[in-house]
Amino acid sequence: MSSGTPRGRAGYTFWQRYWASLTRYRLPEQPAEPTPATAGEDDDAAPSRSDPAVDLRSRIPVAQRLPLRIMLGGFLDEVEESSDHLAVLAELLYETLSPQAEPPAKGLWEWVEKRLTRREHAQLVSEYAGRALVAIEDLYRTDFFDLAPDNLQGAFRDLGLTQDLGRAFVSSFVAASVRSDTEHEDLLKRAAALHAWSARLRFTLDSVEEVLSDVRGADLLEARIDASDLDGLRWSTDTIWPPQWREQIARMSVPRGPGEFEIVGGGDHDHEPADGIPSSRS
């Protein structure tokens, strides 16, 4: 997978660009994956409209996050695993269709080899497309999407991360033909779009996990809490915990900024409260 920085045409190797210059082939823009927010960034900074975490924070009230995290936790892990599988298949589709696999033919035998190579590529494209379609069906069949509330499902719809759109991306590859340069270039562009879409889906699922783990300022006085559900929660001095949990929460937490803390290790982590962490005696 790519590193997360925009690739564009500069992302191609020297030999790919050299081959393109010889054959006058126009290399398409390569997809750029969304870059996750850097840890410790100012949350009050002007948000990017392309950042799904910003939209999710506005849609999911802070008091709703811990109950949702508890309800969706295992299913979120399952759907993230499925999205990883889909992203791998999208990458394989793109690599199979990439110009690096298409050296220019300089004679009759090389032309024949090129035709045979394209036939093999067409078979691989169909195979990967079929597997990607199954991955999409499995992904959206998980209980995560059945149990997610309307505000969370609405975020996926508004971001274009629906099952129907995923199917539409893949359907063009089923029984695909790459006999001509035009067909090949068109499929390469579609593969780039699928790759970007799958990366966006995975990034959004990461954002869901990030937002559901953010309970800064939440009133959790009536929350049903189990120590196994707490690992990774980010909270603040404004978070209201049930009285019987305050001391244990303080012992499981480490500072993450002024007035902010993160629970580390769930029930397996226990130490004297660090400086600045409120306890039941404060």
C-alpha positions as CSV (number, residue, x, y, z in Angstrom):
1,M,0.0,0.0,0.0
2,S,1.1,3.6,-0.5
3,S,2.5,5.7,2.2
4,G,-0.4,8.2,2.3
5,T,1.2,11.1,0.4
6,P,-0.2,12.1,-3.0
7,R,1.5,10.1,-5.7
8,G,0.3,11.6,-9.0
9,R,2.4,11.0,-12.0
10,A,5.5,11.6,-10.0
11,G,4.7,8.4,-8.1
12,Y,5.6,6.2,-11.1
13,T,9.1,4.7,-11.5
14,F,11.7,6.0,-13.9
15,W,11.1,3.1,-16.3
16,Q,7.3,3.6,-16.3
17,R,7.7,7.3,-17.2
18,Y,10.4,6.4,-19.8
19,W,8.1,3.8,-21.4
20,A,5.2,6.3,-21.4
21,S,7.4,8.9,-23.2
22,L,8.4,6.4,-25.9
23,T,4.8,5.2,-26.5
24,R,3.1,8.6,-25.9
25,Y,1.0,6.9,-23.2
26,R,-0.5,9.4,-20.8
27,L,0.0,8.1,-17.3
28,P,-3.1,8.7,-15.2
29,E,-3.0,10.2,-11.7
30,Q,-2.3,7.6,-9.1
31,P,-4.7,7.7,-6.1
32,A,-3.8,9.4,-2.9
33,E,-4.9,7.8,0.4
34,P,-6.3,10.0,3.1
35,T,-3.7,10.9,5.8
36,P,-4.9,10.2,9.4
37,A,-4.8,13.2,11.7
38,T,-1.5,13.6,13.5
39,A,-1.7,12.7,17.2
40,G,-1.7,15.7,19.4
41,E,-3.1,18.1,16.7
42,D,-5.1,21.0,18.0
43,D,-8.8,19.8,18.0
44,D,-9.9,23.4,17.7
45,A,-8.0,24.0,14.5
46,A,-10.1,24.7,11.4
47,P,-11.4,21.3,10.2
48,S,-11.0,19.9,6.7
49,R,-14.3,19.2,5.0
50,S,-12.7,16.0,3.7
51,D,-12.0,14.7,7.2
52,P,-14.7,12.2,8.2
53,A,-13.8,12.4,11.9
54,V,-15.0,16.1,11.8
55,D,-18.4,15.0,10.4
56,L,-18.7,12.0,12.8
57,R,-18.0,14.2,15.9
58,S,-20.8,16.5,14.9
59,R,-23.2,13.7,14.2
60,I,-22.5,11.5,17.3
61,P,-23.2,13.2,20.6
62,V,-20.4,12.7,23.2
63,A,-22.8,11.0,25.6
64,Q,-23.7,8.4,22.9
65,R,-20.1,7.4,22.1
66,L,-19.2,5.0,24.9
67,P,-22.5,3.0,24.6
68,L,-21.9,2.8,20.8
69,R,-18.3,1.8,21.3
70,I,-19.4,-1.0,23.7
71,M,-22.1,-2.2,21.3
72,L,-20.1,-2.0,18.1
73,G,-16.6,-2.8,19.3
74,G,-16.2,-6.4,18.1
75,F,-18.2,-5.7,14.9
76,L,-16.1,-2.7,14.1
77,D,-13.0,-4.9,14.3
78,E,-14.7,-7.3,11.9
79,V,-15.6,-4.7,9.3
80,E,-12.1,-3.1,9.5
81,E,-10.6,-6.5,8.7
82,S,-12.9,-6.9,5.7
83,S,-12.0,-3.4,4.5
84,D,-8.3,-4.3,4.7
85,H,-9.0,-7.3,2.5
86,L,-10.9,-5.1,0.0
87,A,-8.0,-2.6,-0.1
88,V,-5.5,-5.4,-0.9
89,L,-7.7,-6.6,-3.8
90,A,-8.0,-3.0,-5.1
91,E,-4.3,-2.7,-4.9
92,L,-3.8,-5.9,-6.8
93,L,-6.2,-4.7,-9.5
94,Y,-4.3,-1.5,-9.9
95,E,-0.9,-3.3,-10.0
96,T,-2.2,-5.8,-12.6
97,L,-3.3,-3.0,-14.9
98,S,-0.4,-0.7,-14.2
99,P,1.8,0.5,-17.2
100,Q,4.8,-1.4,-15.6
101,A,3.1,-4.6,-16.8
102,E,2.8,-3.3,-20.4
103,P,6.3,-3.0,-22.0
104,P,6.2,-1.7,-25.6
105,A,6.2,-4.3,-28.3
106,K,9.1,-4.0,-30.8
107,G,8.4,-6.9,-33.1
108,L,5.9,-9.6,-34.1
109,W,6.9,-12.0,-31.3
110,E,6.9,-9.3,-28.7
111,W,3.5,-8.2,-30.0
112,V,2.2,-11.8,-29.5
113,E,3.7,-11.9,-26.0
114,K,2.0,-8.7,-25.2
115,R,-1.4,-10.1,-26.4
116,L,-0.9,-13.2,-24.3
117,T,0.1,-11.0,-21.3
118,R,-3.0,-9.0,-21.7
119,R,-5.1,-12.1,-21.8
120,E,-3.5,-13.2,-18.6
121,H,-4.1,-9.8,-17.1
122,A,-7.8,-9.9,-18.1
123,Q,-8.2,-13.2,-16.3
124,L,-6.5,-11.8,-13.2
125,V,-8.6,-8.7,-13.4
126,S,-11.8,-10.8,-13.5
127,E,-10.5,-12.9,-10.6
128,Y,-9.6,-10.0,-8.4
129,A,-12.9,-8.2,-9.3
130,G,-14.9,-11.3,-8.3
131,R,-13.1,-11.5,-5.0
132,A,-13.5,-7.8,-4.4
133,L,-17.2,-8.1,-5.0
134,V,-17.4,-10.9,-2.4
135,A,-15.4,-8.7,0.0
136,I,-17.9,-5.9,-0.4
137,E,-20.8,-8.1,0.2
138,D,-19.2,-9.6,3.3
139,L,-18.2,-6.2,4.6
140,Y,-21.7,-4.7,4.4
141,R,-23.3,-7.9,5.7
142,T,-21.6,-7.5,9.1
143,D,-23.7,-6.6,12.1
144,F,-21.8,-3.3,12.3
145,F,-24.0,-1.7,9.6
146,D,-27.2,-3.4,10.9
147,L,-26.6,-2.1,14.4
148,A,-25.2,1.4,13.6
149,P,-27.7,4.2,14.4
150,D,-29.1,6.4,11.7
151,N,-26.7,9.2,12.3
152,L,-23.7,6.9,11.8
153,Q,-25.2,5.3,8.7
154,G,-26.0,8.7,7.4
155,A,-22.4,9.7,7.6
156,F,-21.4,6.7,5.4
157,R,-24.1,7.5,2.9
158,D,-23.0,11.2,2.7
159,L,-19.4,10.2,2.2
160,G,-20.4,7.9,-0.7
161,L,-19.3,4.8,1.2
162,T,-22.4,2.6,0.4
163,Q,-22.7,-1.0,-0.7
164,D,-24.3,0.0,-4.0
165,L,-21.5,2.4,-4.9
166,G,-18.9,-0.2,-4.0
167,R,-20.7,-2.7,-6.3
168,A,-20.7,-0.1,-9.0
169,F,-17.0,0.4,-8.7
170,V,-16.3,-3.3,-9.1
171,S,-18.9,-4.3,-11.7
172,S,-16.9,-2.7,-14.5
173,F,-14.1,-5.2,-13.9
174,V,-16.2,-8.3,-14.2
175,A,-15.5,-10.0,-17.5
176,A,-13.3,-7.1,-18.4
177,S,-11.5,-6.8,-21.7
178,V,-8.0,-5.2,-21.9
179,R,-7.4,-5.9,-25.6
180,S,-7.0,-2.3,-26.7
181,D,-5.0,0.6,-25.2
182,T,-8.2,2.6,-24.7
183,E,-9.9,-0.2,-22.7
184,H,-6.7,-0.8,-20.7
185,E,-6.4,2.9,-19.8
186,D,-10.1,3.1,-18.9
187,L,-9.8,0.2,-16.5
188,L,-6.7,1.6,-15.0
189,K,-8.5,4.8,-14.2
190,R,-11.4,2.7,-12.7
191,A,-8.9,0.7,-10.6
192,A,-7.4,4.0,-9.3
193,A,-10.9,5.1,-8.3
194,L,-11.7,1.8,-6.6
195,H,-8.3,2.0,-4.8
196,A,-9.0,5.5,-3.5
197,W,-12.6,4.6,-2.5
198,S,-11.4,1.5,-0.5
199,A,-8.7,3.6,1.2
200,R,-11.4,6.2,2.1
201,L,-13.6,3.5,3.6
202,R,-10.8,2.2,5.7
203,F,-9.9,5.7,6.9
204,T,-13.5,6.4,7.8
205,L,-13.7,3.2,9.9
206,D,-10.6,4.3,11.7
207,S,-12.3,7.7,12.3
208,V,-15.3,5.9,13.7
209,E,-13.1,4.1,16.2
210,E,-11.3,7.4,17.0
211,V,-14.6,9.3,17.6
212,L,-16.3,6.6,19.7
213,S,-13.2,6.5,21.9
214,D,-13.4,10.3,22.6
215,V,-15.5,10.9,25.7
216,R,-14.0,14.2,26.7
217,G,-16.7,16.2,28.5
218,A,-19.2,13.3,28.5
219,D,-21.6,12.7,31.4
220,L,-21.1,9.0,32.1
221,L,-22.7,9.0,35.5
222,E,-25.4,6.4,34.4
223,A,-23.2,4.5,32.0
224,R,-22.8,0.7,32.4
225,I,-19.1,0.2,32.5
226,D,-16.9,-2.8,32.3
227,A,-13.1,-2.5,32.6
228,S,-12.6,-4.5,29.3
229,D,-14.5,-1.8,27.4
230,L,-12.2,1.1,28.5
231,D,-8.9,0.6,26.8
232,G,-8.1,3.5,24.6
233,L,-10.8,5.9,25.8
234,R,-9.7,9.5,25.8
235,W,-11.3,11.6,28.5
236,S,-10.9,14.9,30.3
237,T,-11.4,16.6,33.7
238,D,-14.9,17.5,32.4
239,T,-15.9,13.8,32.0
240,I,-18.2,12.7,34.7
241,W,-17.6,9.1,35.8
242,P,-19.7,7.0,38.2
243,P,-18.3,7.5,41.7
244,Q,-17.4,3.8,42.1
245,W,-15.2,4.0,39.0
246,R,-13.3,7.3,39.6
247,E,-10.4,5.8,41.5
248,Q,-9.9,2.9,39.1
249,I,-10.2,5.1,36.0
250,A,-7.5,7.4,37.5
251,R,-5.2,4.3,38.1
252,M,-5.7,3.1,34.5
253,S,-5.0,6.5,32.8
254,V,-2.0,8.4,31.6
255,P,-1.9,12.2,30.7
256,R,-2.3,13.1,27.0
257,G,-2.4,16.9,27.3
258,P,-3.6,19.6,29.6
259,G,-6.6,18.2,31.4
260,E,-6.8,15.2,29.1
261,F,-6.1,11.6,29.7
262,E,-6.2,8.2,28.0
263,I,-7.0,4.8,29.5
264,V,-4.2,2.4,28.8
265,G,-4.6,-1.4,29.1
266,G,-8.1,-1.5,30.4
267,G,-8.4,-3.7,33.5
268,D,-4.8,-5.0,33.1
269,H,-3.2,-1.6,33.9
270,D,-3.1,-0.4,37.5
271,H,-0.8,2.1,39.1
272,E,-0.8,5.1,41.4
273,P,-2.7,8.0,39.7
274,A,-0.3,10.1,37.7
275,D,0.1,13.8,38.4
276,G,-2.9,15.8,37.2
277,I,-5.3,12.9,37.0
278,P,-8.3,13.5,39.3
279,S,-9.3,10.7,41.7
280,S,-12.3,10.1,43.9
281,R,-10.6,12.2,46.6
282,S,-10.1,15.3,44.4
